[in-house]
């Protein structure tokens, strides 16, 4: 939030203690740009993904998720439900 843009190769991974729909829901208030939101299960499988528009009140996954990956909106076509994602620290 409160940033001007998000580089294409960057994002943030939000982690919840357990899989949930409510706890992995997001809002886009105070966002100045749209993003791609990818929800992952505890096994790092994509369970949902969407294009989230700035200043919208609610985005939630269709099924429970443990991780929420928020990244540049241009990255959305690279993620599909059922894909397995590998997470690497930098």
Secondary structure, DSSP 4 states (H G I P E B T S, - for coil): ---S---TT-EEEEEEEEEESGGG-B--TT-SS-EEEEEE-TTSBEEEEEEEPTT-S-B--SS-EEEEEEEEGGGGGG--TT-B------
